[in-house]
């Protein structure tokens, strides 16, 4: 007997050495610390204020009741929001399903089956039951996976993380929709400004034609100049038609965002949006931005979900115990009472599972979970860097366009004076027609540039609001995730220590 001890020990050692193991697998991703991303120099000339974060109803700050009404209407009717909310409910249902698998399970089954039996049946020979018999059963079963190491709990927490991310993404969809409505509204305002410029140009072209017509009639100008002046009127009329089309297109875009038919856009009046003034940013931009932008908060929840998935995959390498029980009544034969004590049966017992050889399935699962965690960390880092640079870029753009507007207004004033002087000289016969034509073209170009710059100013201010989170405040989510991270080591750490 003793001669078998050594071979048995060697065999056991070989078996244990060949057991499924997670050795050598770990995550490598490291989340970027927001405070390490510097923006002080880029924002050195910008006013800082802790109250600079956008409000949830930021659009009210533009002082246009029609814009407020349109955004509120869009948030009620747009189908894209229904899709986002449905995805959030779906993710929550998955989390609930995973959580249900952690709890004790109990079932009750009853059945009755009639069967024609073989005359050669080895268990129920013909002389016992005949050739036809009824099988009746009333049974209840119970099972419970004890989840000794918390693997199933980690899987549930992972599903919860995905659910929270989907919920935040639904908020992000609302922010995106409100921004898109506001930007489409700016386009409508710009289209009306283009029409104003076209109307003014048509008035100037018509005035030039009238003067030229009088000069030709008095023999002071040539019919060629009259034809040229008339062509300028036609060009101005074409610009006015194009501006009307731009208004229709902007209204149509708003109808789509409102979830309505094209007739809804016809009732939208000319926008009256106020200038929000120079850019103002929060004094703790890089740190607080993490909780202010929905995409960053959702990305953090995805990291938490991936971290829990790594934990669940690691626990799958460990042994586990489950408990099962069954009790009920089973009877075969037409004359047997299924509810009699003779028909009772029951079974109970624990079960131990220990992974030995699985062809690398568990290692592949853990490797995939590690890679998913690293991918989510990389995605978050990329979003964080882009978010901070996005704010800085919008601030710079807004500062620049405001300076350009001041200069362009001066250009418009000077061009207007030049046009007025040129027309007086032309009417008095002191100048030829090319001088007022040149002045008018310069004035037209300056007015068009000014209209575009003013539209860009409002659009950039909206994009800055979006870059700073659009009023979303996920600081509570961030605090919750930070607390969870402090209570439980990161995936990469727990993976190594568990091995």
C-alpha positions in Angstrom: 0.0 0.0 0.0 2.8 2.3 0.9 4.3 1.7 -2.6 1.3 3.5 -4.1 1.7 6.7 -2.0 4.5 8.2 -4.0 3.0 7.6 -7.5 -0.3 8.9 -6.2 1.3 12.1 -4.9 3.2 12.6 -8.2 0.0 12.1 -10.2 -1.9 14.5 -7.9 0.8 17.1 -8.4 0.7 16.7 -12.1 -3.1 17.1 -12.1 -2.9 20.2 -10.0 -0.1 21.7 -12.1 -2.3 21.2 -15.2 -5.3 22.9 -13.6 -6.8 25.9 -15.3 -4.9 28.9 -14.1 -4.9 32.7 -14.7 -1.2 33.1 -14.3 0.4 35.7 -16.5 -2.8 37.5 -17.5 -3.4 41.1 -16.4 -4.6 44.5 -17.5 -2.2 47.2 -18.5 -4.5 50.3 -18.9 -4.1 53.3 -16.6 -6.6 56.1 -16.5 -5.3 59.6 -17.1 -5.4 61.9 -14.1 -7.5 64.9 -15.2 -5.3 67.3 -13.1 -2.3 66.3 -15.2 -3.7 67.9 -18.3 -2.7 71.5 -18.2 -4.8 74.3 -19.8 -3.7 77.3 -17.7 -1.7 79.0 -20.5 -4.3 78.3 -23.2 -7.0 79.9 -21.0 -4.7 82.6 -19.4 -6.7 85.5 -21.0 -10.1 84.1 -20.3 -12.4 85.0 -17.5 -12.7 82.3 -14.9 -15.7 81.7 -12.7 -17.0 78.7 -10.7 -20.5 79.6 -11.9 -19.5 79.2 -15.5 -20.8 75.7 -15.9 -23.9 75.7 -18.1 -27.3 75.3 -16.5 -29.5 72.3 -17.5 -31.8 74.8 -19.3 -28.9 76.7 -20.8 -30.9 77.7 -23.8 -33.0 80.1 -21.7 -29.9 82.3 -21.5 -30.3 83.3 -25.1 -33.5 85.2 -24.2 -35.6 83.8 -27.0 -38.9 82.2 -25.8 -39.4 80.6 -29.2 -36.1 78.7 -28.9 -37.0 77.5 -25.4 -40.4 76.2 -26.7 -38.8 74.5 -29.6 -36.2 72.6 -27.5 -38.8 71.6 -25.0 -41.0 70.3 -27.8 -38.1 68.4 -29.3 -37.3 66.7 -26.0 -40.9 65.4 -25.8 -41.3 64.2 -29.4 -38.0 63.2 -31.0 -37.8 59.4 -31.8 -34.0 59.3 -31.2 -34.7 59.9 -27.5 -37.1 57.0 -27.4 -34.4 54.8 -28.9 -31.8 55.9 -26.3 -34.3 55.4 -23.4 -35.2 52.0 -24.8 -31.6 51.0 -24.8 -31.2 52.1 -21.2 -34.2 50.0 -20.2 -32.8 47.0 -22.1 -29.5 47.3 -20.2 -31.3 47.5 -16.9 -33.3 44.4 -17.8 -30.0 42.5 -18.5 -28.7 43.6 -15.1 -31.9 42.4 -13.4 -31.6 39.1 -15.2 -27.9 38.6 -14.1 -28.9 39.5 -10.5 -31.7 36.9 -10.6 -29.2 34.2 -11.4 -27.4 34.9 -8.1 -30.5 34.2 -6.0 -32.0 30.8 -4.9 -34.1 29.2 -7.6 -37.3 27.2 -6.9 -39.6 25.5 -9.4 -42.8 23.4 -9.2 -43.6 21.0 -12.0 -46.5 18.7 -12.6 -47.1 16.4 -15.5 -49.1 13.4 -16.6 -48.0 11.3 -19.6 -49.6 8.3 -21.2 -47.3 5.9 -23.0 -47.5 2.7 -24.9 -44.8 0.5 -23.5 -42.6 -2.0 -25.2 -43.3 -5.7 -24.4 -39.6 -6.0 -24.0 -39.3 -3.0 -21.6 -36.5 -3.9 -19.2 -37.8 -1.7 -16.3 -41.6 -2.0 -16.7 -42.3 -5.5 -18.1 -45.7 -6.2 -19.6 -46.9 -8.4 -16.7 -46.4 -5.4 -14.3 -48.0 -2.4 -16.1 -49.5 -3.9 -19.2 -48.8 -2.3 -22.6 -50.1 1.2 -21.8 -49.4 3.1 -18.6 -49.8 6.6 -17.2 -46.8 8.5 -15.6 -47.8 11.1 -13.0 -45.6 13.5 -11.1 -45.8 16.5 -8.7 -42.3 17.8 -7.9 -40.6 20.9 -6.5 -36.9 21.6 -6.9 -34.5 24.1 -5.3 -31.1 25.2 -6.2 -28.6 27.8 -5.0 -25.1 28.7 -6.2 -23.4 29.9 -3.0 -21.0 32.1 -5.0 -18.3 31.7 -2.4 -15.8 34.1 -4.0 -18.2 36.8 -5.3 -17.8 36.0 -9.0 -21.5 36.1 -9.8 -21.9 39.3 -7.8 -19.0 40.9 -9.8 -20.8 39.8 -13.0 -24.0 41.5 -11.7 -22.1 44.7 -10.9 -20.6 44.6 -14.3 -24.1 44.5 -15.8 -25.1 47.3 -13.5 -22.2 49.4 -14.8 -23.3 48.9 -18.4 -26.8 49.8 -17.3 -25.6 53.1 -15.7 -23.6 53.9 -18.8 -26.7 53.4 -21.0 -28.7 55.6 -18.7 -26.0 58.4 -19.0 -26.0 58.0 -22.7 -29.7 58.6 -22.7 -29.0 61.9 -21.0 -26.3 62.6 -23.6 -28.8 62.0 -26.3 -31.0 64.7 -24.8 -28.1 67.1 -24.6 -27.1 66.4 -28.2 -30.7 67.0 -29.4 -31.0 70.3 -27.6 -27.7 71.4 -29.1 -28.8 70.4 -32.5 -32.1 72.2 -32.3 -30.3 75.4 -31.1 -27.7 75.2 -33.9 -30.4 74.6 -36.5 -32.1 77.7 -35.0 -28.9 79.6 -35.5 -28.9 78.5 -39.1 -32.5 79.9 -39.5 -31.3 83.2 -38.0 -28.4 83.3 -40.4 -30.8 82.6 -43.3 -32.9 85.6 -42.3 -29.7 87.7 -42.1 -28.8 86.6 -45.6 -32.2 87.8 -46.7 -31.7 91.1 -45.0 -28.4 91.5 -46.9 -30.0 90.4 -50.2 -32.9 92.9 -49.6 -30.4 95.7 -48.9 -28.4 94.8 -52.0 -31.6 94.7 -54.1 -32.5 98.2 -52.9 -29.0 99.5 -53.8 -29.0 97.8 -57.2 -32.4 99.2 -57.9 -31.4 102.7 -56.9 -28.3 102.4 -59.1 -30.5 101.3 -62.0 -32.8 104.2 -61.5 -29.9 106.7 -61.5 -28.3 105.1 -64.5 -31.6 105.1 -66.4 -32.0 108.9 -65.7 -28.4 109.6 -66.8 -28.8 107.6 -70.0 -32.1 109.4 -70.7 -30.3 112.7 -70.3 -27.5 111.6 -72.5 -24.9 111.5 -69.7 -24.4 107.7 -69.8 -24.5 104.8 -72.2 -27.1 102.1 -72.7 -24.4 99.5 -71.9 -24.2 100.9 -68.4 -27.9 100.6 -68.1 -27.8 96.9 -69.1 -25.0 96.3 -66.6 -27.0 98.0 -63.8 -30.1 95.9 -64.8 -28.0 92.7 -64.5 -26.9 93.7 -61.0 -30.6 94.0 -60.1 -31.2 90.5 -61.4 -28.2 89.2 -59.4 -29.6 90.7 -56.2 -33.0 89.2 -56.9 -31.4 85.8 -57.3 -29.6 86.2 -53.9 -33.0 87.0 -52.3 -34.5 83.8 -53.8 -31.5 81.8 -52.5 -32.0 83.3 -49.0 -35.7 82.4 -49.1 -34.7 78.8 -49.9 -32.2 78.8 -47.0 -35.0 79.8 -44.7 -37.1 77.0 -45.9 -34.3 74.5 -45.5 -33.6 75.6 -41.9 -37.2 75.3 -41.0 -37.3 71.9 -42.5 -34.3 70.8 -40.5 -36.0 72.0 -37.3 -39.2 70.1 -38.2 -37.2 66.9 -38.4 -35.6 67.6 -35.0 -39.0 68.3 -33.5 -40.3 65.0 -34.8 -43.0 66.7 -36.8 -44.0 67.1 -40.5 -42.7 69.9 -42.7 -45.7 72.1 -42.0 -44.5 72.5 -38.4 -41.5 74.5 -39.6 -43.6 77.0 -41.5 -44.9 78.5 -38.2 -41.4 79.2 -36.8 -40.7 82.9 -36.7 -37.5 84.8 -37.1 -35.1 84.0 -34.2 -34.2 86.7 -31.7 -31.2 85.3 -29.8 -29.2 87.6 -27.5 -25.4 87.7 -27.4 -24.2 85.9 -24.3 -21.0 87.9 -24.2 -17.3 86.9 -24.0 -16.3 83.3 -23.1 -16.2 82.4 -19.4 -14.9 79.1 -18.2 -14.8 77.4 -14.8 -11.7 77.8 -12.6 -11.3 74.0 -12.1 -12.0 73.0 -15.7 -9.8 69.9 -16.2 -10.8 68.3 -12.9 -14.5 69.1 -12.8 -15.0 68.4 -16.5 -14.9 64.7 -15.8 -18.3 64.9 -14.0 -19.8 67.5 -16.3 -19.7 65.7 -19.6 -22.0 62.8 -20.1 -19.7 61.0 -22.5 -16.9 61.0 -19.8 -19.2 59.8 -17.1 -20.6 57.0 -19.3 -17.0 56.0 -20.2 -16.1 55.8 -16.5 -19.1 53.5 -16.0 -18.0 51.3 -18.8 -14.5 51.1 -17.2 -16.2 50.1 -13.9 -18.2 47.4 -15.8 -15.1 46.1 -17.5 -13.3 46.0 -14.1 -16.0 43.9 -12.6 -16.0 41.6 -15.6 -12.3 41.0 -15.0 -13.1 40.1 -11.4 -15.8 37.8 -12.4 -13.5 36.1 -15.0 -10.8 35.6 -12.3 -13.2 34.0 -9.8 -14.3 31.5 -12.4 -10.9 29.8 -11.8 -11.8 29.0 -8.2 -13.8 26.1 -6.8 -17.4 26.7 -6.0 -20.2 25.0 -4.1 -23.9 24.8 -5.0 -26.8 23.2 -3.2 -29.8 21.5 -4.8 -32.8 19.7 -3.5 -35.9 17.9 -5.0 -39.1 16.6 -3.4 -42.4 15.4 -4.7 -44.5 12.5 -5.8 -44.0 10.3 -8.8 -46.1 7.3 -9.8 -46.4 5.1 -12.9 -49.5 3.1 -13.6 -53.1 3.9 -13.9 -54.2 2.5 -10.6 -51.5 4.1 -8.5 -52.4 7.3 -6.5 -49.8 9.9 -7.1 -50.5 11.6 -3.8 -49.9 8.5 -1.7 -46.9 8.4 0.6 -45.6 5.4 -1.3 -45.2 7.7 -4.3 -43.0 10.3 -2.5 -39.4 10.9 -3.4 -36.8 13.5 -2.4 -33.1 14.2 -2.9 -30.7 16.7 -1.3 -27.0 17.4 -1.5 -24.3 19.9 -2.1 -22.0 19.9 -5.2 -18.4 21.0 -5.5 -17.0 22.1 -8.8 -13.3 22.5 -9.4 -12.0 23.6 -12.8 -9.2 21.3 -14.0 -8.9 21.2 -17.8 -11.1 23.4 -20.0 -9.0 23.7 -23.1 -8.1 27.3 -22.2 -11.7 28.5 -22.2 -11.3 30.4 -18.9 -8.0 31.9 -19.8 -9.4 33.1 -23.1 -12.4 34.6 -21.3 -10.1 36.4 -18.8 -7.8 37.6 -21.6 -10.8 39.1 -23.4 -12.0 40.8 -20.2 -8.5 42.2 -19.7 -8.4 43.5 -23.2 -11.9 45.1 -22.9 -10.8 46.9 -19.7 -7.7 48.2 -21.4 -9.8 49.3 -24.4 -12.3 51.2 -22.2 -9.5 52.9 -20.3 -7.9 54.0 -23.6 -11.3 55.3 -24.9 -11.8 57.3 -21.7 -8.3 58.8 -21.9 -8.9 59.8 -25.5 -12.3 61.3 -24.6 -10.8 63.2 -21.7 -8.0 64.7 -23.8 -10.4 65.6 -26.6 -12.9 67.1 -24.2 -10.4 69.5 -22.6 -9.0 70.5 -25.9 -12.5 71.0 -27.3 -13.3 73.5 -24.6 -10.1 75.4 -25.2 -10.6 75.4 -28.9 -14.2 76.7 -28.6 -13.0 79.5 -26.2 -10.3 80.5 -28.6 -12.7 80.5 -31.6 -15.3 82.5 -29.7 -12.7 85.1 -28.7 -11.4 85.4 -32.3 -14.8 85.7 -33.9 -15.8 88.4 -31.5 -12.7 90.4 -32.4 -13.5 89.8 -36.1 -17.0 91.1 -35.6 -15.7 94.4 -34.2 -13.4 94.9 -37.2 -16.1 93.8 -39.7 -18.6 96.3 -38.3 -16.0 99.0 -39.0 -15.6 97.7 -42.5 -19.4 97.8 -43.0 -19.6 101.4 -41.8 -16.7 102.5 -44.0 -18.1 100.6 -47.0 -21.5 102.2 -46.4 -20.0 105.7 -46.3 -18.0 104.9 -49.5 -21.2 103.8 -51.2 -23.1 106.9 -50.1 -20.3 109.2 -51.3 -20.0 107.3 -54.6 -23.7 107.6 -55.3 -23.8 111.3 -54.7 -20.9 111.8 -57.0 -22.5 109.5 -59.7 -25.8 111.3 -59.5 -24.1 114.6 -59.9 -22.1 113.4 -62.9 -18.8 113.8 -61.2 -17.9 110.0 -61.2 -18.6 107.2 -63.6 -20.7 104.1 -62.8 -17.7 101.9 -61.9 -17.1 103.8 -58.6 -20.5 103.2 -57.0 -20.4 99.6 -58.4 -17.1 98.9 -56.7 -18.3 100.5 -53.4 -21.5 98.5 -53.6 -19.7 95.2 -54.1 -17.4 96.0 -51.1 -20.4 96.8 -49.0 -22.2 93.7 -50.0 -19.2 91.5 -49.2 -18.7 93.2 -45.8 -22.4 92.7 -44.9 -22.2 89.1 -45.9 -19.1 88.5 -43.8 -20.7 90.3 -40.9 -23.8 88.1 -41.1 -21.7 85.0 -41.2 -19.5 86.0 -38.3 -22.5 86.9 -36.1 -24.0 83.5 -36.9 -20.7 81.8 -36.1 -20.4 83.6 -32.8 -23.8 82.2 -31.6 -23.0 78.8 -33.0 -19.6 78.6 -31.3 -21.2 79.8 -28.0 -23.6 76.8 -28.3 -20.7 74.4 -29.1 -18.8 75.7 -26.0 -21.8 75.0 -23.9 -21.9 71.5 -25.4 -18.1 71.1 -24.8 -18.6 71.9 -21.1 -21.3 69.3 -20.7 -24.5 71.1 -21.7 -25.7 71.4 -18.2 -25.3 67.7 -17.3 -24.0 67.1 -13.8 -22.6 63.6 -13.1 -20.5 64.5 -10.1 -22.6 62.1 -8.0 -21.7 59.3 -10.4 -18.1 60.2 -10.3 -18.1 60.3 -6.5 -19.8 56.9 -6.4 -17.2 55.4 -8.9 -14.3 56.9 -7.0 -15.6 55.4 -3.7 -16.0 52.0 -5.3 -12.5 52.2 -6.7 -11.0 53.1 -3.3 -12.9 50.3 -1.7 -11.9 47.7 -4.3 -8.5 47.6 -6.0 -8.3 48.2 -9.7 -8.7 45.2 -12.0 -5.0 45.0 -12.8 -4.1 44.9 -9.1 -6.7 42.4 -8.1 -5.8 40.2 -11.0 -2.1 40.0 -9.9 -2.8 39.6 -6.2 -5.3 36.8 -6.8 -2.7 34.8 -8.6 
